[in-house]
Amino acid sequence: MLFRSIATLATFALSVVSVIAAPAANADAAALVKKADPQSIPEIFAGATTSLTPLTEQLQGLGPDDLTVDKISPILGSITVILDEVVTNVKLLVGKEASIVLLTVDGTVIVLAHDLAVIVSELVHLVLTALGAVLSLLSAHPVAAGAEIHSLLFQVGQLVGTVVITVIQVAGVLLPGLSAAITVLLGDLGFLITELGLTLLGGLLGLL
């Protein structure tokens, strides 16, 4: 009888533990599902901007003696890696609903066309302004490697255009006014886009 009572108590205890553990297990599973969701475009751009800022500051801090491929190429290479990652991550959002694609960084609001255009414009200005600083330095201090450096600047600028076009392709179906809103905010970069010969952004703005 004593052993039977002990066995009964043990079975009861195990059932209680299972009941208590189930919600925790479900919560863990839900957390894993949430983490598996792709980042929204605002989240992607927030992370990229944080990573790009010190690199663009390096470009803007260059002097005439720094106008060498060995000095500039690694910085532009790091920028390229970040921008490539942006394109890849945005493409993961193709076909996703607005609550995933357009969610703010804090996860509370779905952004509108103007809001997203501002986010995209800020990243474009950040990178192109830095490229423009190097271009201006080249104009003031011509060097033998000038053509090669210009080509490197062009490649990064074209990648910025790819970022913008990818965002429009993915989010434009959810925000019909996105392309027009981005175009307006990039208008002040027209001269720089033309100087660098950036066909993707130039085509978007009707400059090239």
mmCIF file of the C-alpha atoms, coordinates in Angstrom:
data_MODEL
# 
_entry.id   MODEL 
# 
loop_
_atom_site.group_PDB 
_atom_site.id 
_atom_site.type_symbol 
_atom_site.label_atom_id 
_atom_site.label_alt_id 
_atom_site.label_comp_id 
_atom_site.label_asym_id 
_atom_site.label_entity_id 
_atom_site.label_seq_id 
_atom_site.pdbx_PDB_ins_code 
_atom_site.Cartn_x 
_atom_site.Cartn_y 
_atom_site.Cartn_z 
_atom_site.occupancy 
_atom_site.B_iso_or_equiv 
_atom_site.pdbx_formal_charge 
_atom_site.auth_seq_id 
_atom_site.auth_comp_id 
_atom_site.auth_asym_id 
_atom_site.auth_atom_id 
_atom_site.pdbx_PDB_model_num 
ATOM 1   C CA . MET A 1 1   ? 0.000  0.000  0.000   1.00 0.00 ? 1   MET A CA 1 
ATOM 2   C CA . LEU A 1 2   ? 2.820  2.370  0.914   1.00 0.00 ? 2   LEU A CA 1 
ATOM 3   C CA . PHE A 1 3   ? 4.598  1.762  -2.393  1.00 0.00 ? 3   PHE A CA 1 
ATOM 4   C CA . ARG A 1 4   ? 1.359  2.250  -4.324  1.00 0.00 ? 4   ARG A CA 1 
ATOM 5   C CA . SER A 1 5   ? 0.787  5.601  -2.588  1.00 0.00 ? 5   SER A CA 1 
ATOM 6   C CA . ILE A 1 6   ? 4.307  6.712  -3.400  1.00 0.00 ? 6   ILE A CA 1 
ATOM 7   C CA . ALA A 1 7   ? 3.857  5.728  -7.035  1.00 0.00 ? 7   ALA A CA 1 
ATOM 8   C CA . THR A 1 8   ? 0.572  7.617  -7.219  1.00 0.00 ? 8   THR A CA 1 
ATOM 9   C CA . LEU A 1 9   ? 2.160  10.743 -5.746  1.00 0.00 ? 9   LEU A CA 1 
ATOM 10  C CA . ALA A 1 10  ? 5.074  10.499 -8.175  1.00 0.00 ? 10  ALA A CA 1 
ATOM 11  C CA . THR A 1 11  ? 2.720  10.247 -11.147 1.00 0.00 ? 11  THR A CA 1 
ATOM 12  C CA . PHE A 1 12  ? 0.757  13.252 -9.907  1.00 0.00 ? 12  PHE A CA 1 
ATOM 13  C CA . ALA A 1 13  ? 3.934  15.270 -9.424  1.00 0.00 ? 13  ALA A CA 1 
ATOM 14  C CA . LEU A 1 14  ? 5.132  14.506 -12.935 1.00 0.00 ? 14  LEU A CA 1 
ATOM 15  C CA . SER A 1 15  ? 1.786  15.571 -14.395 1.00 0.00 ? 15  SER A CA 1 
ATOM 16  C CA . VAL A 1 16  ? 1.952  18.865 -12.503 1.00 0.00 ? 16  VAL A CA 1 
ATOM 17  C CA . VAL A 1 17  ? 5.480  19.503 -13.763 1.00 0.00 ? 17  VAL A CA 1 
ATOM 18  C CA . SER A 1 18  ? 4.349  18.778 -17.331 1.00 0.00 ? 18  SER A CA 1 
ATOM 19  C CA . VAL A 1 19  ? 1.448  21.212 -17.051 1.00 0.00 ? 19  VAL A CA 1 
ATOM 20  C CA . ILE A 1 20  ? 3.708  23.922 -15.644 1.00 0.00 ? 20  ILE A CA 1 
ATOM 21  C CA . ALA A 1 21  ? 6.427  23.319 -18.224 1.00 0.00 ? 21  ALA A CA 1 
ATOM 22  C CA . ALA A 1 22  ? 4.092  23.382 -21.227 1.00 0.00 ? 22  ALA A CA 1 
ATOM 23  C CA . PRO A 1 23  ? 3.429  27.158 -21.232 1.00 0.00 ? 23  PRO A CA 1 
ATOM 24  C CA . ALA A 1 24  ? 7.158  27.807 -20.838 1.00 0.00 ? 24  ALA A CA 1 
ATOM 25  C CA . ALA A 1 25  ? 7.916  25.523 -23.762 1.00 0.00 ? 25  ALA A CA 1 
ATOM 26  C CA . ASN A 1 26  ? 5.255  27.222 -25.854 1.00 0.00 ? 26  ASN A CA 1 
ATOM 27  C CA . ALA A 1 27  ? 6.670  30.617 -24.938 1.00 0.00 ? 27  ALA A CA 1 
ATOM 28  C CA . ASP A 1 28  ? 10.147 29.500 -25.962 1.00 0.00 ? 28  ASP A CA 1 
ATOM 29  C CA . ALA A 1 29  ? 8.810  28.212 -29.269 1.00 0.00 ? 29  ALA A CA 1 
ATOM 30  C CA . ALA A 1 30  ? 6.990  31.489 -29.892 1.00 0.00 ? 30  ALA A CA 1 
ATOM 31  C CA . ALA A 1 31  ? 10.172 33.400 -29.161 1.00 0.00 ? 31  ALA A CA 1 
ATOM 32  C CA . LEU A 1 32  ? 12.077 31.291 -31.658 1.00 0.00 ? 32  LEU A CA 1 
ATOM 33  C CA . VAL A 1 33  ? 9.435  31.913 -34.316 1.00 0.00 ? 33  VAL A CA 1 
ATOM 34  C CA . LYS A 1 34  ? 9.583  35.649 -33.647 1.00 0.00 ? 34  LYS A CA 1 
ATOM 35  C CA . LYS A 1 35  ? 13.390 35.664 -33.934 1.00 0.00 ? 35  LYS A CA 1 
ATOM 36  C CA . ALA A 1 36  ? 13.112 33.758 -37.200 1.00 0.00 ? 36  ALA A CA 1 
ATOM 37  C CA . ASP A 1 37  ? 11.041 36.546 -38.762 1.00 0.00 ? 37  ASP A CA 1 
ATOM 38  C CA . PRO A 1 38  ? 13.091 38.707 -41.167 1.00 0.00 ? 38  PRO A CA 1 
ATOM 39  C CA . GLN A 1 39  ? 13.928 42.242 -40.120 1.00 0.00 ? 39  GLN A CA 1 
ATOM 40  C CA . SER A 1 40  ? 11.701 45.028 -41.374 1.00 0.00 ? 40  SER A CA 1 
ATOM 41  C CA . ILE A 1 41  ? 13.126 47.611 -43.781 1.00 0.00 ? 41  ILE A CA 1 
ATOM 42  C CA . PRO A 1 42  ? 13.373 50.260 -41.026 1.00 0.00 ? 42  PRO A CA 1 
ATOM 43  C CA . GLU A 1 43  ? 15.308 47.757 -38.886 1.00 0.00 ? 43  GLU A CA 1 
ATOM 44  C CA . ILE A 1 44  ? 17.614 46.838 -41.766 1.00 0.00 ? 44  ILE A CA 1 
ATOM 45  C CA . PHE A 1 45  ? 18.365 50.481 -42.520 1.00 0.00 ? 45  PHE A CA 1 
ATOM 46  C CA . ALA A 1 46  ? 18.876 51.388 -38.867 1.00 0.00 ? 46  ALA A CA 1 
ATOM 47  C CA . GLY A 1 47  ? 21.536 48.726 -38.493 1.00 0.00 ? 47  GLY A CA 1 
ATOM 48  C CA . ALA A 1 48  ? 23.178 49.613 -41.793 1.00 0.00 ? 48  ALA A CA 1 
ATOM 49  C CA . THR A 1 49  ? 23.286 53.320 -40.964 1.00 0.00 ? 49  THR A CA 1 
ATOM 50  C CA . THR A 1 50  ? 24.975 52.597 -37.646 1.00 0.00 ? 50  THR A CA 1 
ATOM 51  C CA . SER A 1 51  ? 27.610 50.494 -39.407 1.00 0.00 ? 51  SER A CA 1 
ATOM 52  C CA . LEU A 1 52  ? 28.097 52.912 -42.301 1.00 0.00 ? 52  LEU A CA 1 
ATOM 53  C CA . THR A 1 53  ? 28.491 56.103 -40.273 1.00 0.00 ? 53  THR A CA 1 
ATOM 54  C CA . PRO A 1 54  ? 32.095 55.586 -39.080 1.00 0.00 ? 54  PRO A CA 1 
ATOM 55  C CA . LEU A 1 55  ? 33.134 54.484 -42.569 1.00 0.00 ? 55  LEU A CA 1 
ATOM 56  C CA . THR A 1 56  ? 31.655 57.561 -44.209 1.00 0.00 ? 56  THR A CA 1 
ATOM 57  C CA . GLU A 1 57  ? 33.354 59.695 -41.586 1.00 0.00 ? 57  GLU A CA 1 
ATOM 58  C CA . GLN A 1 58  ? 36.670 58.124 -42.583 1.00 0.00 ? 58  GLN A CA 1 
ATOM 59  C CA . LEU A 1 59  ? 36.063 59.083 -46.207 1.00 0.00 ? 59  LEU A CA 1 
ATOM 60  C CA . GLN A 1 60  ? 35.156 62.636 -45.288 1.00 0.00 ? 60  GLN A CA 1 
ATOM 61  C CA . GLY A 1 61  ? 38.276 62.909 -43.160 1.00 0.00 ? 61  GLY A CA 1 
ATOM 62  C CA . LEU A 1 62  ? 40.690 62.018 -45.954 1.00 0.00 ? 62  LEU A CA 1 
ATOM 63  C CA . GLY A 1 63  ? 43.341 64.472 -47.054 1.00 0.00 ? 63  GLY A CA 1 
ATOM 64  C CA . PRO A 1 64  ? 45.335 64.878 -50.295 1.00 0.00 ? 64  PRO A CA 1 
ATOM 65  C CA . ASP A 1 65  ? 47.971 62.386 -49.137 1.00 0.00 ? 65  ASP A CA 1 
ATOM 66  C CA . ASP A 1 66  ? 45.247 59.761 -48.674 1.00 0.00 ? 66  ASP A CA 1 
ATOM 67  C CA . LEU A 1 67  ? 44.240 59.723 -52.322 1.00 0.00 ? 67  LEU A CA 1 
ATOM 68  C CA . THR A 1 68  ? 45.549 56.252 -52.998 1.00 0.00 ? 68  THR A CA 1 
ATOM 69  C CA . VAL A 1 69  ? 43.774 53.043 -53.895 1.00 0.00 ? 69  VAL A CA 1 
ATOM 70  C CA . ASP A 1 70  ? 45.408 51.294 -50.945 1.00 0.00 ? 70  ASP A CA 1 
ATOM 71  C CA . LYS A 1 71  ? 43.923 53.833 -48.540 1.00 0.00 ? 71  LYS A CA 1 
ATOM 72  C CA . ILE A 1 72  ? 40.460 54.230 -50.029 1.00 0.00 ? 72  ILE A CA 1 
ATOM 73  C CA . SER A 1 73  ? 39.677 50.764 -51.366 1.00 0.00 ? 73  SER A CA 1 
ATOM 74  C CA . PRO A 1 74  ? 39.350 49.010 -47.961 1.00 0.00 ? 74  PRO A CA 1 
ATOM 75  C CA . ILE A 1 75  ? 36.902 51.655 -46.731 1.00 0.00 ? 75  ILE A CA 1 
ATOM 76  C CA . LEU A 1 76  ? 34.793 51.386 -49.861 1.00 0.00 ? 76  LEU A CA 1 
ATOM 77  C CA . GLY A 1 77  ? 35.024 47.600 -49.622 1.00 0.00 ? 77  GLY A CA 1 
ATOM 78  C CA . SER A 1 78  ? 33.530 47.651 -46.134 1.00 0.00 ? 78  SER A CA 1 
ATOM 79  C CA . ILE A 1 79  ? 30.744 49.952 -47.316 1.00 0.00 ? 79  ILE A CA 1 
ATOM 80  C CA . THR A 1 80  ? 30.059 47.568 -50.192 1.00 0.00 ? 80  THR A CA 1 
ATOM 81  C CA . VAL A 1 81  ? 29.681 44.611 -47.829 1.00 0.00 ? 81  VAL A CA 1 
ATOM 82  C CA . ILE A 1 82  ? 27.124 46.503 -45.751 1.00 0.00 ? 82  ILE A CA 1 
ATOM 83  C CA . LEU A 1 83  ? 25.126 47.664 -48.765 1.00 0.00 ? 83  LEU A CA 1 
ATOM 84  C CA . ASP A 1 84  ? 25.141 44.162 -50.259 1.00 0.00 ? 84  ASP A CA 1 
ATOM 85  C CA . GLU A 1 85  ? 23.730 42.874 -46.987 1.00 0.00 ? 85  GLU A CA 1 
ATOM 86  C CA . VAL A 1 86  ? 20.989 45.502 -47.105 1.00 0.00 ? 86  VAL A CA 1 
ATOM 87  C CA . VAL A 1 87  ? 19.972 44.369 -50.586 1.00 0.00 ? 87  VAL A CA 1 
ATOM 88  C CA . THR A 1 88  ? 19.979 40.712 -49.525 1.00 0.00 ? 88  THR A CA 1 
ATOM 89  C CA . ASN A 1 89  ? 17.913 41.341 -46.396 1.00 0.00 ? 89  ASN A CA 1 
ATOM 90  C CA . VAL A 1 90  ? 15.367 43.537 -48.177 1.00 0.00 ? 90  VAL A CA 1 
ATOM 91  C CA . LYS A 1 91  ? 14.875 40.847 -50.821 1.00 0.00 ? 91  LYS A CA 1 
ATOM 92  C CA . LEU A 1 92  ? 13.958 38.405 -48.042 1.00 0.00 ? 92  LEU A CA 1 
ATOM 93  C CA . LEU A 1 93  ? 10.850 40.525 -47.504 1.00 0.00 ? 93  LEU A CA 1 
ATOM 94  C CA . VAL A 1 94  ? 9.386  39.929 -50.963 1.00 0.00 ? 94  VAL A CA 1 
ATOM 95  C CA . GLY A 1 95  ? 5.746  38.915 -50.594 1.00 0.00 ? 95  GLY A CA 1 
ATOM 96  C CA . LYS A 1 96  ? 5.659  39.531 -46.839 1.00 0.00 ? 96  LYS A CA 1 
ATOM 97  C CA . GLU A 1 97  ? 2.818  41.485 -45.265 1.00 0.00 ? 97  GLU A CA 1 
ATOM 98  C CA . ALA A 1 98  ? 3.099  45.118 -44.239 1.00 0.00 ? 98  ALA A CA 1 
ATOM 99  C CA . SER A 1 99  ? 3.255  44.245 -40.541 1.00 0.00 ? 99  SER A CA 1 
ATOM 100 C CA . ILE A 1 100 ? 6.632  42.618 -41.225 1.00 0.00 ? 100 ILE A CA 1 
ATOM 101 C CA . VAL A 1 101 ? 8.042  44.737 -44.053 1.00 0.00 ? 101 VAL A CA 1 
ATOM 102 C CA . LEU A 1 102 ? 7.198  48.181 -42.701 1.00 0.00 ? 102 LEU A CA 1 
ATOM 103 C CA . LEU A 1 103 ? 7.385  47.803 -38.940 1.00 0.00 ? 103 LEU A CA 1 
ATOM 104 C CA . THR A 1 104 ? 9.319  50.470 -37.067 1.00 0.00 ? 104 THR A CA 1 
ATOM 105 C CA . VAL A 1 105 ? 12.452 49.565 -35.124 1.00 0.00 ? 105 VAL A CA 1 
ATOM 106 C CA . ASP A 1 106 ? 10.552 49.589 -31.829 1.00 0.00 ? 106 ASP A CA 1 
ATOM 107 C CA . GLY A 1 107 ? 7.893  47.327 -33.337 1.00 0.00 ? 107 GLY A CA 1 
ATOM 108 C CA . THR A 1 108 ? 4.957  49.619 -32.614 1.00 0.00 ? 108 THR A CA 1 
ATOM 109 C CA . VAL A 1 109 ? 3.990  51.304 -35.896 1.00 0.00 ? 109 VAL A CA 1 
ATOM 110 C CA . ILE A 1 110 ? 3.796  50.499 -39.604 1.00 0.00 ? 110 ILE A CA 1 
ATOM 111 C CA . VAL A 1 111 ? 5.562  53.287 -41.506 1.00 0.00 ? 111 VAL A CA 1 
ATOM 112 C CA . LEU A 1 112 ? 3.925  55.255 -44.310 1.00 0.00 ? 112 LEU A CA 1 
ATOM 113 C CA . ALA A 1 113 ? 5.441  56.102 -47.703 1.00 0.00 ? 113 ALA A CA 1 
ATOM 114 C CA . HIS A 1 114 ? 6.965  59.409 -46.582 1.00 0.00 ? 114 HIS A CA 1 
ATOM 115 C CA . ASP A 1 115 ? 8.410  57.866 -43.429 1.00 0.00 ? 115 ASP A CA 1 
ATOM 116 C CA . LEU A 1 116 ? 10.134 55.089 -45.340 1.00 0.00 ? 116 LEU A CA 1 
ATOM 117 C CA . ALA A 1 117 ? 11.324 57.535 -47.997 1.00 0.00 ? 117 ALA A CA 1 
ATOM 118 C CA . VAL A 1 118 ? 13.017 59.583 -45.266 1.00 0.00 ? 118 VAL A CA 1 
ATOM 119 C CA . ILE A 1 119 ? 14.732 56.466 -43.904 1.00 0.00 ? 119 ILE A CA 1 
ATOM 120 C CA . VAL A 1 120 ? 16.005 55.496 -47.363 1.00 0.00 ? 120 VAL A CA 1 
ATOM 121 C CA . SER A 1 121 ? 17.008 59.068 -48.199 1.00 0.00 ? 121 SER A CA 1 
ATOM 122 C CA . GLU A 1 122 ? 19.076 59.413 -45.036 1.00 0.00 ? 122 GLU A CA 1 
ATOM 123 C CA . LEU A 1 123 ? 21.175 56.369 -45.911 1.00 0.00 ? 123 LEU A CA 1 
ATOM 124 C CA . VAL A 1 124 ? 21.620 57.535 -49.499 1.00 0.00 ? 124 VAL A CA 1 
ATOM 125 C CA . HIS A 1 125 ? 22.697 61.004 -48.363 1.00 0.00 ? 125 HIS A CA 1 
ATOM 126 C CA . LEU A 1 126 ? 25.069 59.493 -45.809 1.00 0.00 ? 126 LEU A CA 1 
ATOM 127 C CA . VAL A 1 127 ? 26.939 57.418 -48.389 1.00 0.00 ? 127 VAL A CA 1 
ATOM 128 C CA . LEU A 1 128 ? 26.802 59.737 -51.402 1.00 0.00 ? 128 LEU A CA 1 
ATOM 129 C CA . THR A 1 129 ? 27.893 62.766 -49.390 1.00 0.00 ? 129 THR A CA 1 
ATOM 130 C CA . ALA A 1 130 ? 30.990 60.818 -48.339 1.00 0.00 ? 130 ALA A CA 1 
ATOM 131 C CA . LEU A 1 131 ? 31.653 59.770 -51.927 1.00 0.00 ? 131 LEU A CA 1 
ATOM 132 C CA . GLY A 1 132 ? 31.212 63.369 -52.969 1.00 0.00 ? 132 GLY A CA 1 
ATOM 133 C CA . ALA A 1 133 ? 33.809 64.474 -50.429 1.00 0.00 ? 133 ALA A CA 1 
ATOM 134 C CA . VAL A 1 134 ? 36.374 62.155 -52.022 1.00 0.00 ? 134 VAL A CA 1 
ATOM 135 C CA . LEU A 1 135 ? 35.356 63.299 -55.494 1.00 0.00 ? 135 LEU A CA 1 
ATOM 136 C CA . SER A 1 136 ? 35.852 66.945 -54.506 1.00 0.00 ? 136 SER A CA 1 
ATOM 137 C CA . LEU A 1 137 ? 39.252 66.104 -53.049 1.00 0.00 ? 137 LEU A CA 1 
ATOM 138 C CA . LEU A 1 138 ? 40.207 64.420 -56.304 1.00 0.00 ? 138 LEU A CA 1 
ATOM 139 C CA . SER A 1 139 ? 39.138 67.468 -58.286 1.00 0.00 ? 139 SER A CA 1 
ATOM 140 C CA . ALA A 1 140 ? 41.232 69.762 -56.111 1.00 0.00 ? 140 ALA A CA 1 
ATOM 141 C CA . HIS A 1 141 ? 44.234 67.424 -55.956 1.00 0.00 ? 141 HIS A CA 1 
ATOM 142 C CA . PRO A 1 142 ? 44.529 65.315 -59.129 1.00 0.00 ? 142 PRO A CA 1 
ATOM 143 C CA . VAL A 1 143 ? 46.533 62.117 -58.690 1.00 0.00 ? 143 VAL A CA 1 
ATOM 144 C CA . ALA A 1 144 ? 47.712 59.350 -60.981 1.00 0.00 ? 144 ALA A CA 1 
ATOM 145 C CA . ALA A 1 145 ? 45.236 56.921 -59.438 1.00 0.00 ? 145 ALA A CA 1 
ATOM 146 C CA . GLY A 1 146 ? 42.356 59.356 -59.913 1.00 0.00 ? 146 GLY A CA 1 
ATOM 147 C CA . ALA A 1 147 ? 40.573 57.343 -62.606 1.00 0.00 ? 147 ALA A CA 1 
ATOM 148 C CA . GLU A 1 148 ? 40.794 54.150 -60.578 1.00 0.00 ? 148 GLU A CA 1 
ATOM 149 C CA . ILE A 1 149 ? 39.509 55.856 -57.439 1.00 0.00 ? 149 ILE A CA 1 
ATOM 150 C CA . HIS A 1 150 ? 36.667 57.410 -59.423 1.00 0.00 ? 150 HIS A CA 1 
ATOM 151 C CA . SER A 1 151 ? 35.750 53.946 -60.688 1.00 0.00 ? 151 SER A CA 1 
ATOM 152 C CA . LEU A 1 152 ? 35.609 52.645 -57.115 1.00 0.00 ? 152 LEU A CA 1 
ATOM 153 C CA . LEU A 1 153 ? 33.365 55.539 -56.105 1.00 0.00 ? 153 LEU A CA 1 
ATOM 154 C CA . PHE A 1 154 ? 31.121 54.823 -59.093 1.00 0.00 ? 154 PHE A CA 1 
ATOM 155 C CA . GLN A 1 155 ? 30.735 51.159 -58.121 1.00 0.00 ? 155 GLN A CA 1 
ATOM 156 C CA . VAL A 1 156 ? 29.649 52.027 -54.575 1.00 0.00 ? 156 VAL A CA 1 
ATOM 157 C CA . GLY A 1 157 ? 27.300 54.700 -55.896 1.00 0.00 ? 157 GLY A CA 1 
ATOM 158 C CA . GLN A 1 158 ? 25.696 52.213 -58.252 1.00 0.00 ? 158 GLN A CA 1 
ATOM 159 C CA . LEU A 1 159 ? 25.197 49.839 -55.350 1.00 0.00 ? 159 LEU A CA 1 
ATOM 160 C CA . VAL A 1 160 ? 23.412 52.596 -53.452 1.00 0.00 ? 160 VAL A CA 1 
ATOM 161 C CA . GLY A 1 161 ? 21.116 52.828 -56.466 1.00 0.00 ? 161 GLY A CA 1 
ATOM 162 C CA . THR A 1 162 ? 20.512 49.082 -56.267 1.00 0.00 ? 162 THR A CA 1 
ATOM 163 C CA . VAL A 1 163 ? 19.547 49.480 -52.605 1.00 0.00 ? 163 VAL A CA 1 
ATOM 164 C CA . VAL A 1 164 ? 16.992 52.169 -53.447 1.00 0.00 ? 164 VAL A CA 1 
ATOM 165 C CA . ILE A 1 165 ? 15.494 50.276 -56.378 1.00 0.00 ? 165 ILE A CA 1 
ATOM 166 C CA . THR A 1 166 ? 15.257 47.067 -54.339 1.00 0.00 ? 166 THR A CA 1 
ATOM 167 C CA . VAL A 1 167 ? 13.349 48.876 -51.593 1.00 0.00 ? 167 VAL A CA 1 
ATOM 168 C CA . ILE A 1 168 ? 10.966 50.356 -54.151 1.00 0.00 ? 168 ILE A CA 1 
ATOM 169 C CA . GLN A 1 169 ? 10.402 46.946 -55.755 1.00 0.00 ? 169 GLN A CA 1 
ATOM 170 C CA . VAL A 1 170 ? 9.713  45.242 -52.426 1.00 0.00 ? 170 VAL A CA 1 
ATOM 171 C CA . ALA A 1 171 ? 7.858  47.937 -50.499 1.00 0.00 ? 171 ALA A CA 1 
ATOM 172 C CA . GLY A 1 172 ? 6.341  49.837 -53.418 1.00 0.00 ? 172 GLY A CA 1 
ATOM 173 C CA . VAL A 1 173 ? 3.542  47.293 -53.745 1.00 0.00 ? 173 VAL A CA 1 
ATOM 174 C CA . LEU A 1 174 ? 2.560  48.129 -50.161 1.00 0.00 ? 174 LEU A CA 1 
ATOM 175 C CA . LEU A 1 175 ? 3.227  51.864 -50.444 1.00 0.00 ? 175 LEU A CA 1 
ATOM 176 C CA . PRO A 1 176 ? 2.253  53.089 -53.938 1.00 0.00 ? 176 PRO A CA 1 
ATOM 177 C CA . GLY A 1 177 ? 3.641  56.602 -53.336 1.00 0.00 ? 177 GLY A CA 1 
ATOM 178 C CA . LEU A 1 178 ? 7.059  55.421 -52.196 1.00 0.00 ? 178 LEU A CA 1 
ATOM 179 C CA . SER A 1 179 ? 8.996  55.949 -55.420 1.00 0.00 ? 179 SER A CA 1 
ATOM 180 C CA . ALA A 1 180 ? 7.752  59.511 -55.860 1.00 0.00 ? 180 ALA A CA 1 
ATOM 181 C CA . ALA A 1 181 ? 8.486  60.336 -52.217 1.00 0.00 ? 181 ALA A CA 1 
ATOM 182 C CA . ILE A 1 182 ? 12.062 59.023 -52.472 1.00 0.00 ? 182 ILE A CA 1 
ATOM 183 C CA . THR A 1 183 ? 12.637 60.909 -55.723 1.00 0.00 ? 183 THR A CA 1 
ATOM 184 C CA . VAL A 1 184 ? 11.664 64.206 -54.104 1.00 0.00 ? 184 VAL A CA 1 
ATOM 185 C CA . LEU A 1 185 ? 14.002 63.661 -51.142 1.00 0.00 ? 185 LEU A CA 1 
ATOM 186 C CA . LEU A 1 186 ? 16.964 62.794 -53.365 1.00 0.00 ? 186 LEU A CA 1 
ATOM 187 C CA . GLY A 1 187 ? 16.552 65.821 -55.611 1.00 0.00 ? 187 GLY A CA 1 
ATOM 188 C CA . ASP A 1 188 ? 19.357 67.765 -53.927 1.00 0.00 ? 188 ASP A CA 1 
ATOM 189 C CA . LEU A 1 189 ? 21.837 65.037 -54.875 1.00 0.00 ? 189 LEU A CA 1 
ATOM 190 C CA . GLY A 1 190 ? 21.262 65.534 -58.589 1.00 0.00 ? 190 GLY A CA 1 
ATOM 191 C CA . PHE A 1 191 ? 24.595 67.230 -59.303 1.00 0.00 ? 191 PHE A CA 1 
ATOM 192 C CA . LEU A 1 192 ? 26.609 64.603 -57.411 1.00 0.00 ? 192 LEU A CA 1 
ATOM 193 C CA . ILE A 1 193 ? 24.718 61.751 -59.074 1.00 0.00 ? 193 ILE A CA 1 
ATOM 194 C CA . THR A 1 194 ? 25.497 63.264 -62.462 1.00 0.00 ? 194 THR A CA 1 
ATOM 195 C CA . GLU A 1 195 ? 29.162 63.871 -61.593 1.00 0.00 ? 195 GLU A CA 1 
ATOM 196 C CA . LEU A 1 196 ? 29.605 60.254 -60.534 1.00 0.00 ? 196 LEU A CA 1 
ATOM 197 C CA . GLY A 1 197 ? 27.623 59.027 -63.534 1.00 0.00 ? 197 GLY A CA 1 
ATOM 198 C CA . LEU A 1 198 ? 25.288 56.951 -61.395 1.00 0.00 ? 198 LEU A CA 1 
ATOM 199 C CA . THR A 1 199 ? 22.903 55.575 -63.989 1.00 0.00 ? 199 THR A CA 1 
ATOM 200 C CA . LEU A 1 200 ? 20.578 53.778 -61.566 1.00 0.00 ? 200 LEU A CA 1 
ATOM 201 C CA . LEU A 1 201 ? 19.852 56.781 -59.353 1.00 0.00 ? 201 LEU A CA 1 
ATOM 202 C CA . GLY A 1 202 ? 20.092 59.102 -62.353 1.00 0.00 ? 202 GLY A CA 1 
ATOM 203 C CA . GLY A 1 203 ? 17.442 57.095 -64.147 1.00 0.00 ? 203 GLY A CA 1 
ATOM 204 C CA . LEU A 1 204 ? 15.214 57.174 -61.077 1.00 0.00 ? 204 LEU A CA 1 
ATOM 205 C CA . LEU A 1 205 ? 15.501 60.951 -60.886 1.00 0.00 ? 205 LEU A CA 1 
ATOM 206 C CA . GLY A 1 206 ? 15.283 61.435 -64.632 1.00 0.00 ? 206 GLY A CA 1 
ATOM 207 C CA . LEU A 1 207 ? 18.805 62.882 -64.812 1.00 0.00 ? 207 LEU A CA 1 
ATOM 208 C CA . LEU A 1 208 ? 20.540 60.359 -67.074 1.00 0.00 ? 208 LEU A CA 1 
# 
